[in-house]
Amino acid sequence: MYNYFNLSACFAPCFFILTAVAEEVLIIVRAIESGEINLNKL
């Protein structure tokens, strides 16, 4: 029981961080698809 609680306490913040990162990646991907970011310049 203690290990499960410890795991969930670690998982929650990691999950929120992953969600935030995924949203940033989606924004970048949409910008590339719409042509706002030109990959040839990178």
C-alpha positions as CSV (number, residue, x, y, z in Angstrom):
1,M,0.0,0.0,0.0
2,Y,2.8,2.4,0.8
3,N,4.6,1.7,-2.4
4,Y,1.4,2.3,-4.4
5,F,0.9,5.6,-2.7
6,N,4.5,6.6,-3.3
7,L,4.2,5.7,-7.0
8,S,1.0,7.7,-7.5
9,A,2.6,10.7,-5.7
10,C,5.5,10.5,-8.2
11,F,3.2,9.7,-11.2
12,A,0.9,12.7,-10.8
13,P,3.4,15.5,-11.3
14,C,5.1,13.5,-14.1
15,F,1.8,13.1,-15.9
16,F,1.1,16.9,-15.7
17,I,4.6,17.6,-17.1
18,L,4.1,15.1,-19.9
19,T,0.7,16.6,-20.7
20,A,2.3,20.1,-20.9
21,V,5.1,18.9,-23.1
22,A,2.6,17.1,-25.4
23,E,0.6,20.4,-25.8
24,E,3.8,22.3,-26.7
25,V,4.7,19.7,-29.3
26,L,1.2,19.8,-30.8
27,I,1.5,23.6,-31.1
28,I,4.8,23.3,-32.9
29,V,3.5,20.5,-35.2
30,R,0.5,22.6,-36.1
31,A,2.7,25.6,-36.8
32,I,4.9,23.5,-39.1
33,E,1.9,22.0,-40.9
34,S,0.4,25.5,-41.5
35,G,3.7,26.8,-42.8
36,E,4.4,29.2,-40.0
37,I,7.7,27.5,-39.4
38,N,9.9,26.8,-42.4
39,L,12.0,23.7,-41.7
40,N,14.4,24.6,-44.6
41,K,15.7,27.5,-42.5
42,L,16.5,25.4,-39.5
